[in-house]
Amino acid sequence: MNATFHESQPSNGHAPAASPSPAEVPQLCREIVERMPRALQGDARIRHLSEEVQRLTDRDRLALSDHLDALLHYMIRIGASDMDFGGPAVNEYVWFRVDGDKKPHERMGTYTVDQASFLLLCQLNRRQSDVLFDNCAVDFSRTIDLGGGREGRHRFRCSLYFDYDQLAISVRAITNEVRSIKSIGFHPVIERALMFRQERDGLTLVTGVTGSGKSTTLDAIIDANNKDIAAHIVIIGHPIEYMHDSKRCIVRHREVGKDVRSFKDGIVQALRQDPDMVVIGEMRDPTTISSALEITDSGHKVFSTLHTSSAVESIDRIIAEYPPHEQERVRNRLADVLRCVISQKLCPKIGGGRILAKEVLWMLPSARAAIKNNNTPEIYQMMWEGGSHGEITMEQDLFRLVRQRLITPDTAMNYANNKRRLQQLLA
């Protein structure tokens, strides 16, 4: 389940710059933790701290909320993509990921596991706390406002969870700007096919491991369509990340856990909302996959994501989510509706930063036949030879980056799915 802190609005109406220094644990936090009964162990300690949170005044909760905002402000200032805080694993520090490397930042001070747990509990409303104790985790989005209109508002995706009887949080910064679809570097054939004006139905998947830029690519595609044609886009997310302004399209954002109970419910309800395009944040289980295939079958253009590292793996993963006796049916159905698979990785760039490497499968009749005949390994060679159709393998794109001196050969080899094929290119 998912929830959004203060309904996706700035958490307190104040800029975090005015918040307490994140290097100093708030005195109230210290006092509450110090008087906690020592006999309490495990889950009982967290439940006790949760009860203490419920006794706080609104003013005290706001001050403790400001403290986390100060950490998020620092995260934006140093250009970090992620933050980890709380739990025994962080050794009492706050960790930030900058240019792909996650390290502790000692200037942000130290927090005992109990202090961190209390501060994190202060960020939740009662419904979110119930979800946390029921599921041992809760996801939500958060916004801080640094002033200056939309450019000063920064959104974050937060996952709060138990870490060996304590609480920890992982925070991902959501980009404040949408990349242009041109900047992704798609072949013109693929770029046109991603547009509703050109292809009005079918399923497109954007895949990759966590932190590979899937959301950035998906938002670029949404924004390009939003500027191009008069239509209706429904986005179902967990949580909603980038908030798109309606331009030529109506763009509706439905957050799972706040606006709709589940991905399945959001997809089923979308069928009655007259959409042209439906964006499903993640196809994470057979129920969501089946619902996505159903809405695609009904003639809509659908985009979604998977946590897979290649196009062939993405196809195999979807089919493998079903029991053996259902796989042939799913295989045929997927072959009929799938249009494109974009698999991507962010590689360390020479000189600093990261750069996108991608693999693109465009579903030609030969690829459809390979899926239906359970010969998905053949698809790799089809992509290798499909450059004129906009297709490319990860290895071919990594080789392109090496030739352009954007990444080193060693980096390319580390990020390759098929190292033998890449070695052939580099030889």
VEXDREN-2710 file (C-alpha; in Angstrom, 1 decimal):
% VEXDREN-2710
k/r/px/py/pz
1/MET/0.0/0.0/0.0
2/ASN/1.1/3.6/-0.6
3/ALA/0.5/6.9/1.0
4/THR/1.5/10.5/0.4
5/PHE/2.6/12.9/3.1
6/HIS/0.3/15.9/3.4
7/GLU/-1.4/15.0/0.0
8/SER/1.8/15.7/-2.0
9/GLN/2.0/19.3/-0.8
10/PRO/5.0/21.0/0.8
11/SER/5.3/19.3/4.1
12/ASN/5.1/22.4/6.2
13/GLY/5.0/25.5/4.1
14/HIS/8.5/26.6/5.2
15/ALA/11.7/26.3/3.3
16/PRO/14.0/23.7/4.9
17/ALA/16.8/26.4/5.0
18/ALA/15.0/27.6/8.2
19/SER/15.0/24.2/9.8
20/PRO/17.2/23.0/12.6
21/SER/20.7/22.0/11.6
22/PRO/20.6/18.4/10.5
23/ALA/24.0/17.9/12.3
24/GLU/22.2/18.3/15.7
25/VAL/19.6/15.8/16.9
26/PRO/16.6/17.7/18.1
27/GLN/16.5/18.0/21.9
28/LEU/12.9/16.6/22.0
29/CYS/14.0/13.5/20.1
30/ARG/16.9/13.0/22.5
31/GLU/14.7/13.3/25.6
32/ILE/12.0/10.9/24.3
33/VAL/14.6/8.3/23.4
34/GLU/16.5/8.6/26.7
35/ARG/13.4/8.0/28.8
36/MET/12.3/5.0/26.8
37/PRO/12.1/1.9/29.1
38/ARG/15.2/-0.2/28.6
39/ALA/13.3/-3.4/28.9
40/LEU/11.5/-2.9/25.6
41/GLN/13.0/-4.9/22.8
42/GLY/12.4/-5.4/19.1
43/ASP/9.1/-4.4/17.7
44/ALA/7.9/-3.2/21.1
45/ARG/10.4/-0.3/21.0
46/ILE/9.1/0.9/17.7
47/ARG/5.5/0.7/18.9
48/HIS/6.4/2.6/22.0
49/LEU/8.0/5.3/20.0
50/SER/5.0/5.4/17.7
51/GLU/2.7/6.0/20.7
52/GLU/5.1/8.8/21.8
53/VAL/4.6/10.4/18.4
54/GLN/0.9/10.4/18.8
55/ARG/1.2/12.4/22.0
56/LEU/3.3/15.2/20.3
57/THR/1.8/18.6/19.7
58/ASP/1.4/19.8/16.1
59/ARG/4.1/22.3/16.7
60/ASP/6.6/19.6/17.9
61/ARG/5.7/17.3/15.0
62/LEU/6.3/20.2/12.6
63/ALA/9.7/20.9/14.0
64/LEU/10.7/17.2/13.7
65/SER/9.4/17.1/10.2
66/ASP/11.5/20.2/9.4
67/HIS/14.5/18.2/10.5
68/LEU/14.1/15.6/7.8
69/ASP/13.4/18.4/5.3
70/ALA/16.8/19.8/6.1
71/LEU/18.4/16.5/5.1
72/LEU/16.4/16.5/1.9
73/HIS/17.5/20.1/1.2
74/TYR/21.1/19.0/1.6
75/MET/20.4/16.1/-0.7
76/ILE/19.3/18.5/-3.4
77/ARG/22.3/20.9/-2.8
78/ILE/24.9/18.2/-3.3
79/GLY/23.1/16.6/-6.3
80/ALA/22.4/13.3/-4.6
81/SER/20.0/10.9/-6.3
82/ASP/19.4/8.8/-3.2
83/MET/19.6/9.0/0.6
84/ASP/19.7/6.2/3.2
85/PHE/19.0/6.9/6.9
86/GLY/18.3/4.9/10.0
87/GLY/18.7/1.2/11.0
88/PRO/21.9/-0.5/12.2
89/ALA/23.4/-0.9/8.7
90/VAL/24.3/2.8/8.3
91/ASN/26.5/3.0/11.4
92/GLU/24.6/6.0/12.6
93/TYR/25.4/8.2/9.6
94/VAL/23.3/9.6/6.8
95/TRP/24.4/8.1/3.4
96/PHE/24.0/9.8/0.0
97/ARG/24.4/8.5/-3.5
98/VAL/26.2/11.0/-5.8
99/ASP/27.2/10.0/-9.3
100/GLY/26.5/6.4/-8.6
101/ASP/28.5/6.1/-5.4
102/LYS/26.8/5.8/-2.0
103/LYS/28.8/7.1/1.0
104/PRO/28.2/8.4/4.5
105/HIS/28.4/12.2/5.0
106/GLU/29.8/12.8/8.4
107/ARG/28.9/16.5/8.4
108/MET/25.3/15.5/8.6
109/GLY/25.9/14.2/12.2
110/THR/25.1/10.9/13.8
111/TYR/21.8/9.4/15.0
112/THR/21.4/6.3/17.2
113/VAL/19.0/3.8/15.8
114/ASP/16.3/4.8/18.2
115/GLN/16.7/8.5/17.4
116/ALA/16.4/7.7/13.7
117/SER/13.4/5.5/14.2
118/PHE/11.6/8.2/16.2
119/LEU/12.4/10.9/13.6
120/LEU/11.1/8.6/10.9
121/LEU/7.9/7.8/12.8
122/CYS/7.2/11.5/13.0
123/GLN/7.0/11.7/9.3
124/LEU/3.9/9.4/9.1
125/ASN/0.3/10.1/9.7
126/ARG/-1.9/7.5/11.5
127/ARG/-2.9/5.6/8.3
128/GLN/0.7/5.4/7.2
129/SER/1.7/4.1/10.6
130/ASP/-0.9/1.3/10.4
131/VAL/0.4/0.3/6.9
132/LEU/3.9/0.2/8.3
133/PHE/3.1/-2.1/11.2
134/ASP/0.8/-4.3/9.0
135/ASN/3.3/-4.7/6.1
136/CYS/6.6/-3.9/7.7
137/ALA/7.1/-1.1/5.1
138/VAL/5.3/1.9/3.7
139/ASP/5.9/3.9/0.6
140/PHE/5.0/7.6/0.2
141/SER/6.0/10.7/-1.7
142/ARG/7.1/14.0/-0.2
143/THR/7.5/17.5/-1.4
144/ILE/9.7/20.3/-0.1
145/ASP/9.3/23.9/-1.3
146/LEU/12.4/26.0/-1.5
147/GLY/10.5/28.9/-3.1
148/GLY/10.5/30.3/-6.6
149/GLY/7.5/28.5/-8.0
150/ARG/7.6/25.0/-9.6
151/GLU/11.4/25.0/-10.0
152/GLY/11.7/25.4/-6.2
153/ARG/9.5/22.5/-5.4
154/HIS/11.3/19.1/-5.1
155/ARG/9.6/15.8/-4.9
156/PHE/11.0/12.6/-3.3
157/ARG/10.0/8.9/-3.4
158/CYS/10.3/7.4/0.1
159/SER/10.4/3.8/1.3
160/LEU/10.3/3.4/5.0
161/TYR/10.8/-0.1/6.3
162/PHE/12.0/-2.3/9.2
163/ASP/15.7/-3.1/9.4
164/TYR/16.4/-5.7/12.1
165/ASP/13.9/-4.3/14.6
166/GLN/14.6/-0.7/13.7
167/LEU/13.4/1.7/11.1
168/ALA/15.2/2.8/8.0
169/ILE/14.3/4.9/5.0
170/SER/15.5/5.1/1.4
171/VAL/14.7/8.3/-0.4
172/ARG/15.0/8.9/-4.2
173/ALA/15.0/12.4/-5.5
174/ILE/12.6/12.9/-8.4
175/THR/13.9/15.1/-11.1
176/ASN/12.4/18.5/-11.3
177/GLU/12.8/18.7/-15.1
178/VAL/11.6/16.4/-17.8
179/ARG/14.2/15.4/-20.4
180/SER/13.3/15.8/-24.0
181/ILE/12.6/12.6/-25.9
182/LYS/15.3/13.7/-28.3
183/SER/17.9/13.7/-25.6
184/ILE/17.3/9.9/-24.9
185/GLY/18.8/9.2/-28.3
186/PHE/16.1/6.9/-29.9
187/HIS/16.3/5.9/-33.5
188/PRO/13.8/8.0/-35.5
189/VAL/11.7/4.9/-36.2
190/ILE/11.4/4.2/-32.4
191/GLU/10.8/7.8/-31.5
192/ARG/7.9/8.1/-33.9
193/ALA/6.4/4.7/-32.7
194/LEU/6.4/6.0/-29.1
195/MET/4.0/8.8/-30.1
196/PHE/0.2/8.3/-29.9
197/ARG/-0.2/10.1/-33.2
198/GLN/1.9/7.3/-34.9
199/GLU/1.0/4.2/-32.9
200/ARG/-2.3/4.3/-31.1
201/ASP/-2.2/1.0/-29.3
202/GLY/0.1/-1.7/-27.9
203/LEU/2.3/-2.2/-24.8
204/THR/5.7/-0.5/-24.4
205/LEU/8.0/-1.5/-21.6
206/VAL/10.8/0.5/-20.1
207/THR/13.0/-1.8/-18.0
208/GLY/16.2/-1.7/-15.9
209/VAL/17.4/-2.2/-12.4
210/THR/16.6/0.3/-9.7
211/GLY/18.3/3.6/-10.4
212/SER/18.7/3.0/-14.1
213/GLY/16.6/6.0/-15.2
214/LYS/13.4/4.2/-16.1
215/SER/11.2/6.9/-14.7
216/THR/13.2/9.6/-16.5
217/THR/12.7/7.9/-19.9
218/LEU/9.0/7.2/-19.2
219/ASP/8.4/10.9/-18.2
220/ALA/10.2/12.0/-21.4
221/ILE/7.8/9.9/-23.5
222/ILE/4.7/11.1/-21.6
223/ASP/5.8/14.8/-22.0
224/ALA/6.4/14.4/-25.7
225/ASN/2.9/13.0/-26.2
226/ASN/1.5/15.7/-23.9
227/LYS/2.9/18.4/-26.2
228/ASP/2.0/16.6/-29.4
229/ILE/-1.6/15.6/-29.5
230/ALA/-5.0/16.3/-27.9
231/ALA/-5.7/13.2/-25.8
232/HIS/-6.1/11.8/-22.3
233/ILE/-3.3/10.2/-20.3
234/VAL/-3.9/8.4/-17.0
235/ILE/-0.9/7.7/-14.8
236/ILE/-1.2/5.1/-12.1
237/GLY/1.9/5.2/-9.8
238/HIS/3.2/3.8/-6.5
239/PRO/4.0/6.6/-5.6
240/ILE/3.4/9.2/-8.2
241/GLU/6.8/10.8/-9.0
242/TYR/7.0/13.6/-11.5
243/MET/3.7/15.7/-11.8
244/HIS/2.9/16.5/-15.4
245/ASP/1.0/19.7/-16.2
246/SER/-1.8/19.2/-18.7
247/LYS/-0.7/20.7/-22.0
248/ARG/-2.4/19.4/-25.1
249/CYS/-3.4/16.3/-23.1
250/ILE/-5.4/15.9/-19.9
251/VAL/-2.9/14.2/-17.6
252/ARG/-4.4/12.6/-14.5
253/HIS/-2.3/11.2/-11.7
254/ARG/-3.7/8.4/-9.6
255/GLU/-1.5/7.3/-6.7
256/VAL/-2.0/3.8/-5.3
257/GLY/-2.9/3.9/-1.7
258/LYS/-4.3/7.4/-1.9
259/ASP/-6.4/7.8/-5.0
260/VAL/-6.9/4.1/-5.8
261/ARG/-6.4/0.9/-3.7
262/SER/-4.3/-1.1/-6.1
263/PHE/-2.7/-1.1/-9.6
264/LYS/-5.4/-3.5/-10.7
265/ASP/-8.2/-1.3/-9.5
266/GLY/-6.6/1.7/-11.1
267/ILE/-6.3/-0.1/-14.5
268/VAL/-9.9/-1.5/-14.3
269/GLN/-11.2/2.0/-13.4
270/ALA/-9.2/3.6/-16.2
271/LEU/-11.3/1.6/-18.7
272/ARG/-14.3/3.7/-17.7
273/GLN/-12.4/7.0/-17.7
274/ASP/-12.0/7.4/-21.5
275/PRO/-8.2/7.3/-21.7
276/ASP/-6.0/7.2/-24.8
277/MET/-2.8/6.3/-23.0
278/VAL/-2.4/4.5/-19.7
279/VAL/0.9/4.6/-17.7
280/ILE/1.3/1.8/-15.2
281/GLY/4.1/2.5/-12.7
282/GLU/5.3/-1.1/-12.5
283/MET/4.1/-4.5/-13.6
284/ARG/5.1/-6.3/-10.4
285/ASP/2.8/-9.3/-10.2
286/PRO/0.5/-11.5/-12.3
287/THR/-2.6/-9.5/-11.3
288/THR/-1.1/-6.3/-12.5
289/ILE/0.4/-7.9/-15.6
290/SER/-3.0/-9.5/-16.5
291/SER/-4.8/-6.1/-16.0
292/ALA/-2.2/-4.4/-18.2
293/LEU/-2.6/-6.9/-21.0
294/GLU/-6.4/-6.6/-20.7
295/ILE/-6.4/-2.8/-21.1
296/THR/-3.9/-3.1/-24.0
297/ASP/-6.2/-5.7/-25.6
298/SER/-9.0/-3.1/-25.5
299/GLY/-7.1/-0.9/-27.9
300/HIS/-5.2/1.5/-25.6
301/LYS/-1.6/2.6/-25.8
302/VAL/0.0/1.4/-22.5
303/PHE/3.4/2.1/-21.0
304/SER/4.9/0.3/-18.0
305/THR/8.2/-0.7/-16.3
306/LEU/9.9/-3.9/-15.2
307/HIS/13.0/-4.5/-13.1
308/THR/14.8/-6.5/-15.7
309/SER/18.1/-5.9/-17.5
310/SER/17.4/-6.9/-21.1
311/ALA/14.6/-7.2/-23.5
312/VAL/14.6/-11.0/-23.7
313/GLU/14.7/-11.2/-19.9
314/SER/11.7/-8.9/-19.7
315/ILE/9.6/-11.2/-22.0
316/ASP/10.7/-14.3/-20.1
317/ARG/10.0/-12.7/-16.7
318/ILE/6.4/-11.8/-17.7
319/ILE/5.7/-15.3/-18.9
320/ALA/7.4/-16.9/-15.9
321/GLU/5.1/-15.0/-13.5
322/TYR/2.3/-17.4/-14.4
323/PRO/1.9/-21.1/-13.6
324/PRO/3.0/-23.5/-16.4
325/HIS/-0.5/-24.4/-17.6
326/GLU/-1.2/-20.7/-18.3
327/GLN/2.1/-19.7/-19.9
328/GLU/1.2/-20.6/-23.5
329/ARG/-1.9/-18.4/-23.3
330/VAL/0.1/-15.5/-21.8
331/ARG/2.9/-16.0/-24.4
332/ASN/0.4/-15.7/-27.3
333/ARG/-1.3/-12.7/-25.7
334/LEU/1.9/-10.9/-25.0
335/ALA/3.2/-11.5/-28.5
336/ASP/0.0/-9.9/-29.9
337/VAL/0.1/-6.7/-27.8
338/LEU/3.8/-6.0/-27.2
339/ARG/5.2/-3.2/-29.4
340/CYS/8.5/-2.1/-27.9
341/VAL/10.9/-3.0/-25.0
342/ILE/13.5/-0.4/-23.9
343/SER/16.1/-1.8/-21.5
344/GLN/18.6/0.6/-20.0
345/LYS/21.5/1.1/-17.7
346/LEU/23.3/4.2/-16.3
347/CYS/27.1/3.8/-16.7
348/PRO/29.9/5.8/-15.1
349/LYS/31.0/8.4/-17.6
350/ILE/34.6/9.5/-18.3
351/GLY/35.1/12.7/-16.4
352/GLY/32.3/12.1/-13.9
353/GLY/28.6/11.7/-14.0
354/ARG/26.7/8.9/-15.6
355/ILE/25.4/8.2/-19.2
356/LEU/22.6/6.1/-20.5
357/ALA/23.1/2.9/-22.4
358/LYS/20.1/1.2/-23.8
359/GLU/18.8/-1.8/-25.7
360/VAL/15.7/-1.5/-27.9
361/LEU/13.5/-4.3/-29.3
362/TRP/10.8/-3.3/-31.8
363/MET/8.3/-6.1/-32.3
364/LEU/8.5/-7.3/-35.9
365/PRO/6.7/-10.4/-37.1
366/SER/9.8/-12.5/-36.6
367/ALA/10.0/-11.5/-32.9
368/ARG/6.3/-12.2/-32.4
369/ALA/6.8/-15.7/-33.8
370/ALA/9.7/-16.3/-31.6
371/ILE/7.7/-15.5/-28.5
372/LYS/4.7/-17.6/-29.6
373/ASN/7.0/-20.5/-30.4
374/ASN/8.9/-20.2/-27.0
375/ASN/12.1/-19.3/-28.8
376/THR/12.9/-16.0/-27.1
377/PRO/16.7/-16.5/-27.2
378/GLU/16.5/-15.9/-31.0
379/ILE/15.3/-12.4/-30.3
380/TYR/18.8/-11.2/-29.4
381/GLN/20.1/-11.9/-32.9
382/MET/17.1/-10.1/-34.4
383/MET/17.9/-7.0/-32.4
384/TRP/21.6/-7.3/-33.4
385/GLU/20.6/-7.2/-37.1
386/GLY/17.6/-4.8/-36.7
387/GLY/19.4/-1.5/-36.8
388/SER/17.4/-0.2/-39.8
389/HIS/14.2/-0.7/-37.7
390/GLY/15.7/1.2/-34.7
391/GLU/16.7/-1.9/-32.8
392/ILE/20.0/-2.2/-30.9
393/THR/21.5/-4.5/-28.3
394/MET/23.0/-3.3/-25.1
395/GLU/26.4/-4.4/-26.3
396/GLN/26.1/-2.4/-29.6
397/ASP/25.1/0.7/-27.6
398/LEU/28.0/0.2/-25.1
399/PHE/30.4/-0.1/-28.0
400/ARG/29.0/3.2/-29.4
401/LEU/29.8/4.9/-26.1
402/VAL/33.3/3.5/-26.1
403/ARG/33.9/4.7/-29.6
404/GLN/32.7/8.2/-28.7
405/ARG/35.1/8.1/-25.7
406/LEU/32.2/8.6/-23.2
407/ILE/32.9/5.4/-21.2
408/THR/35.9/3.1/-20.9
409/PRO/36.1/-0.4/-22.4
410/ASP/36.3/-1.8/-18.8
411/THR/33.1/0.0/-17.9
412/ALA/31.4/-1.3/-21.1
413/MET/32.4/-4.8/-20.2
414/ASN/31.1/-4.5/-16.6
415/TYR/27.7/-3.3/-17.9
416/ALA/27.3/-5.8/-20.8
417/ASN/24.7/-8.5/-20.7
418/ASN/26.5/-10.6/-23.3
419/LYS/30.2/-10.1/-22.7
420/ARG/31.3/-12.4/-25.5
421/ARG/29.4/-10.3/-28.1
422/LEU/30.9/-7.1/-26.7
423/GLN/34.4/-8.6/-26.7
424/GLN/33.9/-9.3/-30.4
425/LEU/33.0/-5.6/-31.0
426/LEU/36.0/-4.3/-29.0
427/ALA/38.5/-6.6/-30.6
END
